[in-house]
Amino acid sequence: MFNSKLKWINTILMVFLLIPVFKPKPAQAHVLEVCINAGTLNIRSSPEITHNNDIGDLYKYDKLVLIHWDKTGHWAYVRVKKNHKTGWVNAKYIRETCIR
């Protein structure tokens, strides 16, 4: 009886030792880089045009990382690659490709 229990325990241990441990790879975030398609573009603190929410200027071919869109799809929340500033830009002035 003892021998059969020992064989059973050995079998279970062997099975668990032979099963590879599943380690899922971390999710890779898709980073979408976009460029300014206008001469000069304001970056804003909120997705609207008001006289007091302009926080800086962007220039043609500046590279941005798209973070997300507003509900309407008219505004994009971005991070400027050269200085890491974040803010809102009018989506009609950005493009996925930078053509000079």
Residue, then its C-alpha position, 0 to 999 in steps of 0.5 A: m500500500f505504501n509503495s502505491k502511494l509513493k508511486w502516485i506522489n512521484t507521478i504527480l510531482m513529475v507531471f507538475l515538474l514537466i508542465p511549463v509555467f505559463k508566463p504571458k508576455p506583457a501587453q505591448a502598447h501601440v504608440l502612434e506618432v503623429c506630426i503637425n500638418a500646419g505652420t503653427l498650431n496651439i497646444r491647449s489645456s482643454p479640448e476647446i478654443t478659448h483665449n486662456n487655454d493656450i499653453g504653447d505653440l507647435y510647428k510643422y513637422d513637430k512629432l507628437v505621441l497620440i494619447h487619446w481622442d476626445k468624445t467627438g474625435h475633433w481633439a487629440y490629447v498628445r505628448v510632444k516628443k521634444n519636451h514631453k509637454t502634454g495637451w490638446v490639439n485640433a485633430k484636423y491639423i495632425r497626420e500620421t505621416c511626416i512628409r516634408 
